[in-house]
C-alpha cells in the first residue's frame, strides 16, 4: 500500500440485518467518496468469508493475493499487511500447464 492508499475492512453487519445489502451499500459509498482522491482502496477479507468477498466483488474489487499481518513496534494494532501469494495478473503467461 502507498501512503495515500486506503484500507477498508473489517466490515461487520448485525446478524439480524445480514442479506439486506448494507455492507455493499456502505462500501459503495466509501468507494464513491474516495474515487476522486487519486488513491487506491484495498479491501481486506479472509478468503473463506464468501459473503464479504461478494461485497468486494460487487464493488469492483479484484483479488490480488493472500497475505499476512505483521506487527509493528511489537503491536498488531499498528501492524501492516504484506502480500505473500500474489495472484497471477490477467494476461500473464503461466508456468503451470
C-alpha angles and dihedrals in degrees: 000000000000121000091256095047122109125223116211119196162128099051115183129186125193107254091237090059100041118124093032096102096249096133092046091050093046092051091046089054092049091049092050092046093054101032095098095046095082094239135127118241119214122199113203119203140152105258092232093054095097096176091055092043088054090052089054093046092049087057095050100259117148128212109252101172150290121290149174133238113232124198118242120211087356094300126108090201090067093039131123136220127237127194106240099173112031117195118240111269117246110269095019118131116249124227092207116076 
